């Protein structure tokens, strides 16, 4: 691609069509810098994406980013599975189990913002490559950990690598036409749910026979495969154009046109207005401030709720045992806390994961019918309702159903905040916005182990009331968002956003 760009630059000096793949495209598709062609038709990058439509290129990107998402989900679900196993392996106390989970999110919290800024300044591709490499490398090293402290350090480094993974959603959304963004964002949850389900099944088969170290090793394989195939993933054309790399942007657009068997719009690609990229000053400008603050609150709450139910799903059956048997469980006794996962526990976790599939048809209809922010508000209200109902002393089947509902609509909420943030902020600060909000989400995720694994062991009702309150506050915040991004084009600079809002 670099050699093609160099050839293009040389040819452009003579005013010749610069695209080396010209037989596949119309002559009007080539980018020209020659001022003699100022009277020709022009098109913006967003218009090019819309013109070329949805085709094989977008399907390829969904597949590759979906593999990335599934691999991430396996590593995240591994946390919930390893917590009770390591408790019994080294007789850990409650706070040590909670710290094991929290340290993963500490790494994500600290590095999400720097990785977001780096993705806006240096590109989405290198940041995602570093994420894939770090997750697979440090994840595999965890297999050889001799002590609890080694596991803690290595899983923290895995968390650091995870900090860049949200940029995969940024990259994918920047290649999608507007009419397909919401549908892809909602259905993309299938990959995450598939990864979570695969991890639970793998644990069910591997842990009783080979042990947890083999489970950790096998969990690294999908991300290693992603790393090997990563060279097929292109850089974002939007980033290239915003960074002044117009030749590379045209190269990516030409690739899309070839794979989709179409052409670029007639005319000359117009570069977006110059604007600072990846700066906190631009992100926190007054035109974004209110939305950013509400967005950060939503990310924090959704992160707490989603990762909370992942951890609660492996603890809830043991906490509910006193209700089902009529005998109270001992509370606050760390020495009696070793309760290995049983077949029933694995079944509960798998069924809860299936809940992520339940929200797909509902949100697919709502997101284009009533808009992004109202769909998000409805999802969070349902999460609050199911968390409250989980307090009831009822049968195991109903408990499983309530957990199922929480998992479904908290996963839907996670997808919707990703979609809203991606669509609202311009290309120049989009990755930084995702990184900043992702960091805040990890703050919520850091706090949730102390609710789901410490407070829950002291009082189930208190823990569930905390989650119910968080969900209600987030639901109200979603309804009060100032703008809905339904039907809006992705913009590349703050100037375009200003014109659109006004």
N, C-alpha and C positions, 0 to 999 in steps of 0.2 A: 504493500500500500504506500510505503514511503517513497519507493522508486517511482510509482505512478504519480504521486504528488509532485515529485521533482520534475518529471517529464511534463506534467501539466503546467507547472510554473514556467518552464522554458518555452513551451508552445504559446502560452498566453502573451508573452512579450511580443510575439508576431501577430497577435490577434486571431490565432488559429484556435479551432475547437480543441479544448484541453482534455477531453475525456478519452482515455485510452480504450474505453468500452463503447465508443460511439455507435457501432452497428446496432447495439441494443436500444439506443435512445435516440430521440430526435435531436437535431443539431441545436435546437433552441434550449436543450437541457443543460448545456455546458455553462460553467461559471466564467465570466469575463471581468477583468479589471479595466479593460480599455475604455477610456472616457468617450470614445467615438460611438459607443453603443448605449449612451445614456437614454436615448429615446425609445429603447426597446422595452417590452413588457418585463415586469419584475414579479417575483414571488418571495414570500417569507418562508422560513423553515416550517412553521406550523401549517401553512397552506400546502407545502410539499407533502408533509405527513398525512394530511387529510386527503390530498389528491391521490396518493398511492394506495390508500386504504389499508385494510387488514388482509394479510396473506401469509405466505410461507415464512417470511422473515419474522413476523410477529409470533407465529407458532413456534419457531425455533427459539426465540427469546423466552417465551413462556416456559418451554421445556427446560432450557438451561437454568433459568432463574428458579424454576420449580424444583429442580434437583438441588440447587443451593438451599432453598427454603426447607426441603425435606431433611437435608443433612443437618441444618440448624435445629430443626424440631427434634431430631433424634438426640442431639447433644443436650438440649434443654430438658427433655423428658428423662434423660439419664440422671439428672440431678435428683428428681423426685424418687427414682428407683434406688439410687445409691444411698440416699439418706438413711433409711431404716437398715440397709445392709451394713453400712459402715458403723452404725450405732452398735450393732451386735458384734461386728468384727473386732472393734477396739473399745467396746463398752463406753461409748461417748455419752456425755451428758446432754441435756436438751439444748443448752446454749452452744455447745460445740457443733451439734447437728445444724442448728440455725446459722451458725457462722460459716459452715461449709457452703450452704446455699447462698448466703449473703455475699461472700467474697467473689463469687462469679459475677454478681451484679455490680460490685464495687469496681471491678475492672472495666465493665461496660459503661458505668457511670462516668468514670474519669476520662475515658478515651473516646466516647461518642462524639463530643463536640470537636476535639482536634481532628478526628477522622472526617467529620462532616465538612469542616473548613478545608481540609486537604482535598476532598473530593470536588469541591468547587474551584480550587486553585490549580490542582494537578490532574484532575480527571476522575471519573467513576471507576474506570477499569483497574488502575493500579491499587486503589484502596480495597476493592473487592478481592483482588488477587492476594493481598496481604492477609485479609480476613480468612480466606480459604486455607492458605498455607498455615497460619497460626493455629486455627482450630484443629486441623488434622495433625500437625506436628506435636503440639502440647497435649492434645487429647491422647495421642498414642503414648507419649511419655508417662502419662498418668498410670498406664498399665503396670509400670515397674516401681510404683511408689512403695517404699518400705514402711512408711509411717503416716499417721494422720496429717502431720505438718507438711509432708511432701505433697500429699493429695491437695491440701489447701492451697499451696503455692501454685501448683500446676493448673488447677482449675481456675485460679484467679487469672493466670495467663491466657487460658481459654476464653475467659470473660473479656479480657482486653481485645482479643482477636474478634470476638463476637460484636464488639462495638461498631465495627464497620459494616456488618451484615445488612442493616436497614437500607444501605445505599443500593442494594440489589433491586428493591422496589422502586427507588428513584430512577434507576437506569431503565427498567422495564416500562414504567409509565411514560417516560419521555419518548418512547417509540410508538405509542398507541394513538390512533385517531380518537377524537373526543367521544364519539358514540359508543366506543368499545371499552373505554377506561374503567367505568364503574362495573361493567359485567366481568371484566378480567380481574379486577381487584377483589370482587366478591368470590368468584370461583377459584381464585388463586389459593384460597384457604384449603382447598383439597390437597395440595402438596404438603402443607404443614401438618394437616390431620393424618395424611398417609404416613409421614415420617414418624409422628408420635405413636401411631398404631403399630408400625413396624418395630419400633424400639421396645414397646411393651411385650410384643410377641417374642422378640429376640431374648428379652430378659427372662420370660417364662420358660424358654427352651434352654438357655445357656446357664443361668445362675445356679439352678439346682444340680447341674451335672458338671460344669467346668469351672464355675465360680465367677465372681464379679470382674476379675481382671480380663478374662476373655471377652466378657460383655463390652468392656471399655474399648478393647482392641477392635472388635468387630464393628462397633459404632463409628469408628473413624474411617472405615472403608468407603462409604458413599462420598464423603467430603474429599477423599483422596482422588476418587474418580472424577469429581467436579474439577479438581485442580488440574488433572491431566487433559481435560477437554476445554480448559479455559481459553485457549488460544483462539477458539472459534467465536468468542464473544467480542463484539465491536465496542469501541468507545462511543459515548453518547454524542450524536451529531449536534445536539443543542449545546452541550459543553464546548465542543470544538468551535462552533460559531461564536459563542460568547467569549472564548479565549483568543479569538482572532485567527484560528486555524481553519480558514475557509476551504483550503484544498482538502484537508482531512474530512471536513463536514460533507463536502461534495462526494468524496470517496464513499462515505457511509451511505449517503442518499442513493448513489448509483447502485450500491450493493442491494439496498432495499428494493429499488426498481427492478433489478435483475431477478431477484428471488421471487418478487410478487408478479413478475411478468407484466410490468407496466412501464410507464415513463414518468419522468419528472414533469411538473407543469411547464408550459412554454415560457421562456423569458430568462431573466438573470436572477440568481439568488441574492437577496438583499441582506446585508449584515445588520444585526441589531445594533442599536445605539450603545456606545461604550458606557460601561457601568462597573463599579467596584465588584469584585467577585469574592465571595466567602468571607465577608467582614461582618463583625458583630455590630458595627455602627450602622451598616445598611439594614441588617436584620431587625434591629431594635428601633428603627425610625418610627416616628409617630403614626405613619400610615399603616404600619403592621402591628403596633404595640398591643392594642386591645386583643386582636385576634391571636397574637402570639401567646399572651398570658393565658387566655382561655384554652388555647390549644395545649399549652404545657400542663395545665391542670388536668385536662382530659387524658393526656398521655400518662401522667403520673397515676391517676386513678385507674385507668384501664390496665396499666402494667401491674398494679397491685391486685386488681380483681382477677385478671387472667392467670398470672402465675400463682395467685393464692389458691384458685380452685385446682390447679395442677397438684399443688402440695396437699391440699385438703383431701383430694380424692383418694390418696394413699393412707390418710389418717382417719377419715371420717367413719369407716366401718368399725374401727377399734373404739372410737369415742362413743359411738352409738350402741355399743354392746350392752351397756348398762340398761338402756331403754328397752332393748329387745329381750334381755334375760331377766330383767327386774332386779339385778344386783349391781350396786354402784361399783364403778372402777376406782382403784386407788388414784388419787390426784397428786401431782407434784413429786412423785417418787422416782428419781432418776435411775436408781439401781434396778427397778422393775420395768424399765422402759424398752428393753429389747424385745421387740415383737416382729419376727421375720415376716416378710410378705408371703401370704398364702395364695392358693389358687383363686379364692374368692376375691382377694385384693386385686390381683391381675385382671380378673374378669370385670370388676367395678371400674378400673382405670380404662380398659378397652371400651366398655360401653359408654363411659363419660367422653372419651375421645370421639366416638361416633356422633356425639352431639354437635361437633363442629360441621358435620355434613348437614344437619337439620336446618341450620340457619340459611343455607345457600338459596333454596327456592324462595324463601320469605324475603330475604334482603335483595335478591335479584329483581323482584317486583317493586319493592318499596323504594330502592335507591334512585330509580328513575321516575317513580310516580310522585313521591312526596319530597324528594331531595335528600342530599347527604346529611345535613345537620338534623333533620327531623327523624330520619331513619336511625341515626346514631343515638338520639335521645330516647327513642322507643326501645332500642336494644338494651340500653343501660337501665331503663325503668324495669324491663323484664328481668334483668340480672338482679336488681334489688329485690324484686318480688320473690324470686326463687331462693335467694340467700335467706330471706326472712322465713320462708316456708320450711327451710331445712332445719329450723329450730323445733319443728313439731316432732313429737314422739310418735312415729308411725312405722310402717313396715319397711323392710329392706328394699322392696320394689319401688316404693314411693321415694325413698331416699335416693336411690339410683336415678330415678326420673328427675328429681330436683337438681342433682349434680349434673345430669345430662343437659338440662336447660341452662344452667349457669355456664357450663363449658361452651354450649352453642352460641349464646348471645354475647358472652365476653369475647369469644374469638371473632364474632361478627363486628363487635365494637372496635377491636384492634385493627381489623382491616379497614374499617371506615375512617378511623383517625389517620391512618396512613394515606388513604385516598384524599381526604380533605386537605391535609397538609401539603401533599404533592401538587394538588390542583391550585391551591391558593397562592403559594409563594413562587416568585419568578425563578428562572434558571440560575441567575447569578447568585442566589442565596438558598436555593431549594435544598441542596445537600446539607448545608449548614443548618437550615431549619429542621430537617429530618434528624440530623445529628444532635441538635440541641434538645429537641423534644424526646428523642430516644434516650438521651442522658437522664432526663427527668423521669421517663418511664422506668428506668433502672433504679432510680431512687425509690419509687413506689414498690418495685420488685424487691429491693433490699429490705424494706420494712416488712414485707408480707411473711417471711419465714418466722418472724417473732410473733406474728398473729396466728399463723397456721400451724406452727410447731411448738411454740412456747405458751402463748395465751390459750390456745385451744386445749392444751393438756391440763390447764388450770380450770377453764370454764368454756365449754363449747358454745353456750349461748352468747357470752360476751364477745367471743371471736366472730361469730356470725353477725351480731349486731353491728360490729365495726365495719364489716364488709357491706352490709346493707346501707349504712349511712354514707359510705364512700360512693356507692353506686347511685344513690339518690342525688347527691351533690353533683356528680358528673352528668347525670341525666339533665338536670336543670341547666348546667353550664352549656351543654350541647344545644338545647333549645334556644339559648340566649346568644348564640354566635351571631355576629353582625351580618355575615354574608353566607349564602349558599353557593357552592361551586358547580351546581348542576348545569350542564350545557355550556360551561365556560371553556375557552381554549386555554392551553398552557401558554403562559407568556414568558419572555426571555429576560426582560428588564423591568425595573420598578416603574419606568415611564409608561410602559405598556399597561401595567397594572393600574396606574393612576387613571389613564384614559378610559380603561374598562369600567373602573368603579364609578367614575364621574358620569 
